[in-house]
Amino acid sequence: MLVMFSGESVQALQLQRYPDITSFLHSFAKRNKFSEAALRQLFSKVVLRPELVSAMQKPAEGMAWERYRKIFVNSANLKRGHRFTVKYARTLQRAEKKYGVDRYIIAAIIGVETRFGQHLGKNRTLDALTTLAFLYPRRSRFFRSELEHFLLLTQEQKLDPLQLRGSYAGAIGIPQFMPSSYRKYAVDLDGDGKRNLMQYADAIGSVAHYLQVHGWQQGKNVAVPAVLTSSATTQKWLARKLKTVTTVAILQRSGIRGIKNERPDRLVGLVELVSGNRKEYRLAFENFFVITRYNRSWLYAAAVTDLAQALRFNSLHSAKKPG
């Protein structure tokens, strides 16, 4: 049985014009023991949004690094972040202790994703996923899978599929999990019997759990600035596949400096951040690339890292203030 959904008045989707959608519904209903009639009724209320395909083709991660960074690491977001880390200090500490993930990295991901829960997205998730599943051929297989996970998620969590809203790509909640990640990695940190990503404790715990599962190394560095000597070569050591490519010792012999107090055999990759004619380099460890599992971009992981460092600095600075 499909959970009940609202009778929201929208322009009806004419299913007869989209045989691939009707075929999907038939197959999904058969495999998952859903009512095909209920699915057809639900999808008759879907609004296809071609503009979301255009948004997918112009991601923020295509920006210059300096511009991208300023979107997330700015005074307004730092103020939000400080309030967030103070208000949810115990929850962040609890998640850090349980999953071994740095509390400021957890906070920074939420800060980058939704401005600490203030911007969850206005796109109806069912519309977004259906649009991308059937109007975006380049990634149709991925989004059809996410659409299936979304329908299963709404049944499991007893959610109204017409009420959930999120990003233009179909991500949901305070940490912006795709439906498959919601089903696989969301946790019930507050112990109320529900995995609710619209609730802060569960969102914080779920981000920590996600990073832990993907290989976060407790207490290890994320990245440090690289110092290039006159003899340094860079292109050979760039972590193009979003993973470590060599060791600290080899990079040092190649004229790349910046790492202190690290074992010579520690795995590392070189990251290049471009702003116009200027290039910034960082030495990225395994934890940096764990962050890219959340969003497969150097820029994203670097912005999260910088925001986390700024939040940590603000927290330590405010703690030292008298009174």
TORDRENTOR-160455 format. One line per field, with one value per residue (C-alpha): z, y, x; residue in three letters. Coordinates in nm, 4 decimals, m for minus. Layout:
BEGIN
c3: Z/...
c2: Y/...
c1: X/...
resn: ALA/...
***
This chain:
BEGIN
c3: 0.0000/m0.0808/0.2068/0.1845/m0.0009/m0.0099/m0.2711/m0.3631/m0.6700/m0.9482/m1.3223/m1.3956/m1.5653/m1.8673/m1.8234/m2.1662/m2.3158/m2.1271/m2.1885/m2.0185/m1.6959/m1.7129/m1.7807/m1.4789/m1.2569/m1.3756/m1.3132/m0.9775/m0.8546/m0.9522/m0.7886/m0.4683/m0.4233/m0.4610/m0.6032/m0.9627/m0.9572/m0.6505/m0.8190/m1.1315/m0.9184/m0.7386/m1.0565/m1.2204/m0.9743/m1.0742/m1.2459/m1.4789/m1.4362/m1.7392/m1.5773/m1.3209/m1.6003/m1.6845/m1.3183/m1.3156/m1.6112/m1.4322/m1.0874/m0.8470/m0.8461/m1.1911/m1.0391/m0.9700/m0.6252/m0.4696/m0.5764/m0.4677/m0.1259/m0.0566/m0.0961/0.2148/0.4109/0.4825/0.7864/0.7686/0.7506/1.0261/1.2535/1.1753/1.2320/1.5676/1.6879/1.5544/1.7238/2.0550/2.0445/1.9401/2.1202/2.3165/2.0121/1.8052/2.0864/2.1127/1.7391/1.7443/2.0293/1.8748/1.5157/1.5561/1.3175/1.3975/1.5213/1.3198/0.9968/1.0722/1.1343/0.8247/0.5948/0.7269/0.6863/0.3231/0.2400/0.3964/0.5784/0.9031/0.8259/0.7138/0.3428/0.2800/m0.0774/m0.2268/m0.5034/m0.4549/m0.4393/m0.6400/m0.9218/m0.9188/m0.9223/m1.1882/m1.4090/m1.3843/m1.4171/m1.7489/m1.8988/m1.8221/m2.0267/m1.9216/m1.5633/m1.6040/m1.4549/m1.1359/m1.0916/m1.1676/m0.8919/m0.6589/m0.7529/m0.6534/m0.3229/m0.2666/m0.3117/m0.0770/0.1732/0.1890/0.2523/0.5201/0.6983/0.6461/0.4651/0.2134/m0.1185/m0.2404/0.0618/0.0781/m0.0703/m0.1204/m0.3730/m0.7503/m0.7545/m0.5117/m0.1923/0.1315/0.4783/0.6883/0.5568/0.2009/0.1646/m0.1588/m0.0939/m0.1215/0.1337/0.3598/0.3599/0.4043/0.6306/0.8294/1.2025/1.5009/1.7219/1.9575/2.0204/1.9434/1.7139/1.3908/1.1484/1.0772/0.8690/0.9269/1.2924/1.3981/1.6196/1.3582/1.0851/1.2835/1.3643/1.0059/0.8625/1.1122/1.0315/0.6578/0.6913/0.9271/0.6873/0.3998/0.5842/0.8099/1.0143/1.3660/1.4792/1.1416/0.9371/0.6428/0.4355/0.4721/0.2417/m0.0014/m0.0394/m0.3822/m0.4214/m0.7484/m0.8514/m0.7659/m1.0198/m0.9659/m1.2502/m1.1875/m0.8291/m0.8761/m0.7209/m1.0330/m0.9304/m0.5861/m0.3945/m0.2555/m0.5205/m0.3436/m0.0089/0.1953/0.1327/m0.2458/m0.2578/m0.0450/m0.2803/m0.5670/m0.4199/m0.2544/0.1108/0.3808/0.5761/0.9309/1.1870/0.9412/0.8720/0.5436/0.4211/0.4912/0.1792/0.0254/m0.2930/m0.4366/m0.4882/m0.7203/m0.6559/m0.9424/m0.9261/m1.2623/m1.3197/m0.9587/m0.8318/m0.4741/m0.3800/m0.0834/0.0370/0.0936/0.3135/0.3184/0.5202/0.2505/m0.0024/0.2383/0.2273/m0.1526/m0.1157/m0.0016/m0.3112/m0.5654/m0.5923/m0.4702/m0.4251/m0.2025/0.0254/0.0461/0.1360/0.4053/0.5432/0.5498/0.7109/0.9750/1.0560/1.0867/1.3145/1.5322/1.5561/1.6482/1.9123/2.0726/2.0532/2.2129/2.4865/2.5864/2.6183/2.9802/3.1230
c2: 0.0000/0.3509/0.5943/0.8564/1.1741/1.5162/1.6377/1.9316/2.1037/2.1075/2.0755/1.7068/1.5041/1.3310/0.9868/0.8698/1.1103/0.9456/0.5708/0.5428/0.6756/0.4379/0.1508/0.2536/0.2630/m0.0791/m0.2350/m0.0635/m0.1627/m0.5246/m0.5511/m0.3729/m0.4800/m0.1291/m0.0518/0.0559/0.2440/0.4406/0.5169/0.6412/0.8630/0.9984/1.0644/1.2373/1.5172/1.5416/1.8584/1.8075/2.0883/2.1140/2.4098/2.1671/1.9929/2.3275/2.3731/2.0321/2.1383/2.4522/2.3364/2.5789/2.3509/2.4890/2.8291/2.9760/2.8731/3.2215/3.2906/2.9457/2.9795/3.3133/3.1573/2.9461/3.1022/3.4501/3.6555/3.5731/3.1991/3.2148/3.3870/3.1183/2.8550/2.9946/2.9949/2.6407/2.5019/2.6642/2.5524/2.1959/2.1611/1.8529/1.6859/1.7525/1.6178/1.3089/1.2430/1.2993/1.0513/0.7881/0.8042/0.9462/1.2369/1.5899/1.7955/2.1007/1.9014/1.7752/2.1322/2.2649/2.0130/2.1209/2.4822/2.4313/2.2186/2.4221/2.7206/2.5266/2.4144/2.7496/2.6678/2.3178/2.3811/2.4721/2.2129/1.9359/1.6257/1.4020/1.6588/1.6994/1.3286/1.2465/1.5295/1.4226/1.0530/1.1009/1.4318/1.4089/1.1140/1.1554/1.0539/0.8927/0.5598/0.7279/0.9394/0.6539/0.4609/0.7605/0.7922/0.4281/0.4899/0.7981/0.6040/0.3313/0.5910/0.7685/0.4377/0.3289/0.6637/0.7246/1.0509/1.2309/1.2125/1.5307/1.7343/1.6725/1.9526/1.9904/2.0675/2.0753/1.7396/1.5710/1.5948/1.6045/1.7514/1.9443/1.7446/1.7143/1.3370/1.1768/0.9216/0.6237/0.7805/0.8623/0.4982/0.3642/0.6127/0.8137/0.7372/0.7972/0.9874/1.1281/0.7836/0.8744/0.5749/0.7762/0.8694/1.2243/1.4395/1.7415/1.7206/1.8479/1.5650/1.2994/1.5200/1.5699/1.2004/1.1011/1.3217/1.1724/0.8180/0.8818/1.0022/0.7190/0.4557/0.6107/0.5862/0.8876/0.8549/0.9844/1.2492/1.2703/1.5840/1.6751/1.9006/2.1551/2.4304/2.3141/2.5057/2.4697/2.5084/2.6257/2.2648/2.1428/1.9560/1.9554/1.7997/1.4506/1.4482/1.6014/1.3831/1.3852/1.0753/1.2176/0.9893/0.9928/0.9316/0.9119/0.9510/1.2407/1.1335/1.1251/1.4679/1.6132/1.4700/1.6278/1.9749/2.0050/2.1107/2.1994/1.8768/1.8626/1.5832/1.3276/0.9829/0.9675/0.6825/0.8759/0.8789/1.2178/1.3854/1.7323/1.9517/2.2524/2.5360/2.7841/3.1474/3.3139/3.3194/3.2313/2.8772/2.7552/2.4107/2.1909/1.8594/1.6474/1.3386/1.0552/1.2536/1.5217/1.2610/1.1141/1.4548/1.4319/1.1248/1.3721/1.5857/1.4780/1.8058/1.9478/2.2827/2.1334/1.9523/2.2596/2.4849/2.2399/2.2255/2.6046/2.6556/2.3930/2.5662/2.9025/2.7563/2.5943/2.9225/3.1159/2.8604/2.8682/3.2474/3.2970/3.0459/3.2564/3.5777/3.6873/3.6672
c1: 0.0000/0.1134/0.0872/m0.1841/m0.0948/m0.2524/m0.4935/m0.2721/m0.4082/m0.1472/m0.1450/m0.2025/0.0697/m0.0786/0.0703/m0.0428/0.2100/0.4971/0.5049/0.8441/0.6907/0.3934/0.6333/0.8401/0.5305/0.4160/0.7568/0.8036/0.4564/0.5115/0.8558/0.7624/0.3989/0.2618/m0.0791/m0.0228/m0.3532/m0.2391/0.0917/m0.0851/m0.3043/0.0003/0.1965/m0.0993/m0.0192/0.3475/0.4650/0.7620/1.0167/1.2526/1.4324/1.5740/1.7644/1.9251/2.0185/2.1852/2.3993/2.5232/2.6382/2.8029/3.1073/3.1909/3.2729/3.6137/3.7356/3.7387/3.3801/3.2624/3.4274/3.2616/2.9170/2.9747/3.2597/3.1290/3.0330/2.6607/2.7211/2.9815/2.7295/2.4732/2.7375/2.8395/2.4777/2.4379/2.7493/2.6515/2.2885/2.3682/2.7017/2.5989/2.4483/2.7599/2.9796/2.7623/2.7853/3.1609/3.2025/2.9754/3.1029/3.4540/3.3937/3.5083/3.2113/3.3134/3.3251/2.9722/2.8553/3.0320/2.8654/2.5263/2.6376/2.7343/2.4312/2.1497/2.3007/2.2634/1.9102/1.7719/1.7410/1.6084/1.4973/1.1620/1.1365/0.8858/1.1008/0.8680/0.8613/1.2399/1.3194/1.0608/1.1856/1.5483/1.4639/1.2830/1.4009/1.7737/1.9053/2.2689/2.1860/1.8465/1.9542/2.0748/1.7634/1.5247/1.6951/1.6609/1.2933/1.2429/1.4206/1.2055/0.8813/1.0039/1.1258/0.7918/0.6190/0.8683/0.8691/0.4946/0.5623/0.3436/0.5345/0.3658/0.4689/0.8445/1.0530/1.4244/1.6964/1.6607/1.8441/1.6036/1.8099/1.6117/1.6319/1.8825/2.1825/2.0423/2.0575/1.9458/1.6685/1.9048/2.1401/1.8455/1.7401/2.0944/2.2729/2.0161/2.0214/1.7960/2.0394/1.7758/1.6220/1.2614/1.2156/1.2290/1.5052/1.3961/1.6301/1.4083/1.5158/1.8584/1.9792/1.9117/2.0591/2.3804/2.4080/2.3364/2.6115/2.8562/2.7422/2.7747/3.1322/3.2241/3.0920/3.2866/3.6161/3.6622/3.9823/3.9310/4.1777/4.3539/4.4165/4.1957/4.4218/4.7027/4.8334/5.0988/5.4230/5.5807/5.9562/6.1084/6.1650/5.8157/5.6057/5.2297/5.0319/5.1677/5.0380/4.6929/4.4219/4.2044/4.0097/3.9339/4.1652/4.5172/4.7806/5.1176/5.2955/5.4254/5.7851/5.7467/5.5822/5.8590/6.1211/5.9242/5.9682/5.6266/5.6305/5.3828/5.3387/5.4720/5.4624/5.3245/5.4632/5.6605/5.4359/5.1135/4.8937/4.8235/4.7034/4.7562/4.4490/4.4476/4.1999/4.1761/4.0588/4.1182/4.4920/4.5697/4.6113/4.6097/4.7370/4.6548/4.7878/4.4799/4.4686/4.2168/3.9608/3.9468/3.8424/3.5879/3.4184/3.4071/3.1865/2.9206/2.9754/3.2329/3.4197/3.7505/3.5786/3.3105/3.5550/3.7794/3.4835/3.3701/3.7242/3.7603/3.4194/3.4999/3.8297/3.6543/3.3860/3.6516/3.8445/3.5278/3.4380/3.7826/3.7981/3.4558/3.5397/3.8416/3.6423/3.5861/3.2360
resn: MET/LEU/VAL/MET/PHE/SER/GLY/GLU/SER/VAL/GLN/ALA/LEU/GLN/LEU/GLN/ARG/TYR/PRO/ASP/ILE/THR/SER/PHE/LEU/HIS/SER/PHE/ALA/LYS/ARG/ASN/LYS/PHE/SER/GLU/ALA/ALA/LEU/ARG/GLN/LEU/PHE/SER/LYS/VAL/VAL/LEU/ARG/PRO/GLU/LEU/VAL/SER/ALA/MET/GLN/LYS/PRO/ALA/GLU/GLY/MET/ALA/TRP/GLU/ARG/TYR/ARG/LYS/ILE/PHE/VAL/ASN/SER/ALA/ASN/LEU/LYS/ARG/GLY/HIS/ARG/PHE/THR/VAL/LYS/TYR/ALA/ARG/THR/LEU/GLN/ARG/ALA/GLU/LYS/LYS/TYR/GLY/VAL/ASP/ARG/TYR/ILE/ILE/ALA/ALA/ILE/ILE/GLY/VAL/GLU/THR/ARG/PHE/GLY/GLN/HIS/LEU/GLY/LYS/ASN/ARG/THR/LEU/ASP/ALA/LEU/THR/THR/LEU/ALA/PHE/LEU/TYR/PRO/ARG/ARG/SER/ARG/PHE/PHE/ARG/SER/GLU/LEU/GLU/HIS/PHE/LEU/LEU/LEU/THR/GLN/GLU/GLN/LYS/LEU/ASP/PRO/LEU/GLN/LEU/ARG/GLY/SER/TYR/ALA/GLY/ALA/ILE/GLY/ILE/PRO/GLN/PHE/MET/PRO/SER/SER/TYR/ARG/LYS/TYR/ALA/VAL/ASP/LEU/ASP/GLY/ASP/GLY/LYS/ARG/ASN/LEU/MET/GLN/TYR/ALA/ASP/ALA/ILE/GLY/SER/VAL/ALA/HIS/TYR/LEU/GLN/VAL/HIS/GLY/TRP/GLN/GLN/GLY/LYS/ASN/VAL/ALA/VAL/PRO/ALA/VAL/LEU/THR/SER/SER/ALA/THR/THR/GLN/LYS/TRP/LEU/ALA/ARG/LYS/LEU/LYS/THR/VAL/THR/THR/VAL/ALA/ILE/LEU/GLN/ARG/SER/GLY/ILE/ARG/GLY/ILE/LYS/ASN/GLU/ARG/PRO/ASP/ARG/LEU/VAL/GLY/LEU/VAL/GLU/LEU/VAL/SER/GLY/ASN/ARG/LYS/GLU/TYR/ARG/LEU/ALA/PHE/GLU/ASN/PHE/PHE/VAL/ILE/THR/ARG/TYR/ASN/ARG/SER/TRP/LEU/TYR/ALA/ALA/ALA/VAL/THR/ASP/LEU/ALA/GLN/ALA/LEU/ARG/PHE/ASN/SER/LEU/HIS/SER/ALA/LYS/LYS/PRO/GLY
***
